[in-house]
Amino acid sequence: MKKSFLVFLFFSILYSVNAQHQQVDTVIFAGKKMLRVITERGDTAYLDQLDEVSVSSKKQFGSKDEYDRYMRYRRYAAIVYPYALEAMRIYHESKEATRSMTRREQKKYMKTLERELEEQFEEPLKKLTRTQGLILTKMIEKELNEPFYDVIKEIKGTWSAFYYNTSGRFYGYHLRDGYKRGEDYILDMVLDDYRLNIKR
């Protein structure tokens, strides 16, 4: 690791020294906007920013049961990840859209949005298992750093938050608790590999 870092550092320094003698412009390449760099020798390189990648060390497990649970959680996390990404995108967009609205306008906006989302997501979300639903919930709570109960209370009011919390208990969810690191270290390992970074 140290060796590869030194090699990277060396080439970065070389690149910055040579950068003075390069032409840089923006082009559309393969349907994406990229930087095109032409060196003084006439070589062309296209530069693009890559998505964030999570690199972690090899996981250690105390038993085969723990390993099996980890693999099951990973499979389930891969299933619910697109829903979590979409939920975060919608959450941030709706917060932005309702920022300057009155309370009455916000309620109307959220009611319309809720109907649209029910049409789009009700059936697929009903097909999730309890564990998949739990992982989805914890994934979102971890990103928001806030219990689902508080999110529902903010959007739909105290009575709705109480209702959903009570209903959730039948399925093993405690919406008031939120995501607490260390409660389930297998779940922590899985969630650490998933980022819900939504560019705002």
N, C-alpha and C positions, 0 to 999 in steps of 0.2 A: 504494500500500500504506500509506504514511504517513498519507495523507488518510483512508482508511477506518478506520485505527486511531484517529485523533483523533475521528472521528464516533462510533465505538464507545465510546471513553472518555467523551465528552460525554454520550451517552445512559445510560451506566452510572451516571454521577454523578447525573443527573436521576432515574433510577430509584431510586437509594438514598435520595435526599432525599424522594421521594414514598412510599417504602416504609413510612414510619412511619404513614401514613394508610390502610393497606390491610388487608383481612381475608385471611388465608391459611388454607386447609384442604386436606386430601387427599381426592381423589375417584377413583372408577374411571371412566375415560373411554376409549371404544373398546377395552375389554378390558385397559387398562393403568392402573396406579396413577400418578396425576399430582398435582401441586400446582395448586390453583385459587386464583387471586388476584382479589379483587374490590376495585377502586379506590374511593375516596371518591365518585366520580361514578357508580358502579354498573356500570362496565365490567368484563367478566370475561375473564381470560386464563388459559390452561392452560399450565403449564410442565412440560417433560420433558427428561431428559438424553439427548442424542444419542450415537450410537456414535462412536468415535474415527475421524477422517478423516485420511488422509495426503495432504498437499499438497506437491508437489515441482516443481522448475523443469523446463523443457523439456530433454529429454535431447539430448546431443550425440553424434554417431557419426562415426567416422573413415571409414566406408565403408558401402555398401549391404549388404554381408555382415553387418556388425555390427548394423545396423538390423534385418535379417531375423532374426538370431539373437535379438536382444532381443524382437522380436514373438513368435517361437516360444516363448521362455522364458516370456513373459507368459501366453500361451495355456496352456502346460503348468502354470504356477503356479496359474492359476485352476482347473484340473482337480484338482490335488492339495491345494489349500488346505483344503477340507472335511476331508480325511483328516488333515492336520496338526493342525487344530483339535481333532478328535476324539482324536487321539493324545495331545495335550497335556492334554486334559481327563482322559482315562483315566490318564495318567501321574501327574498330581497327585492324583487321587482314590485311586489305589492306594497312593501314598506315604503319604497320610493314613491310609488304612484299615489299613495294615500297620505303622504307627509303633510301636504298643505290643505287637505280636505277637512271639512267639519266632521264631527262624530256621526252625524246623520248620513252624510255622503259616503263616509267610510263603510258604514253598515250596508248601504245599498251596493257599493262596489264589491264588498266581500261576499254578499249574498249571490250576486251574479257570478263572481269567480267560483264560488263553492258549487253552484249548479254545473258550470262548465267542467270543473275538475271531477265531479261525481260521474258525469257522462264518460269522461276519458279514463278515469282510474279505478272506479268502483269495482268492476268485474276482475281486472287483474289483481288488485290488492286483496280481494276476497279469497283468491286462490292461494295466497301465501299461508304457510304453516305458522303455528304460534311462534316457533323459534325464529323463523324468517322475519316475522313482524317485530319481534323483540330486537333483533339485530338492526333492522331498519330504524326503529325508534331510537336505539342507543347511538347509532351512527349520526343521526340528525342532532340528538341532544349533545353529543360530544362536540360537533361543529359549532352549534349555537352557544354552548356553555351555559345552557339553561334547560330546566325540566320542561317536558311537553306541557305539563299542567299550566305553567306560567305563559307559554305561547298561546294555548287555547284561551286562557283567561283574558289575555291581551286582545285577541282577535274576536272571540265570541262571547266573552263575559264570564263572570264567576259561576253562574248556574251551569252553563255548558261544560266548563272545566270540571266542576264537581261531578256532573253526570258521566262524562267520559272517563274520569278517574275511577268512579265506582264500577262502571261497565268493564273497564280494563282489568280490574282485579279478578274478574271471573276467568280471564285468560292469562293471569300471572303477571300483568303489567302493573306497576305502581308509578303512575305518571307524575306524582309529586316528587318522587325520589330523584329523578334525572339520572344522568350517567355519572357514576362514581368510579374513578379509576381504582383498581385494586379489588373490587367486589368479585370480579370473575377475570382472573389473569389470562385465561385462554381467549376470552372475548377481547380483552385489551390488546393482545398480540395481533389479533385479526384486524381490529379497528385501526391500529397503528399503520397498517399497510394501505389504508384507504384514505384519501384526502378528498374533501369536498370543496376545494378552492374554486369559488365562483368569482370571476373577475367582475368587479363592480365599478 
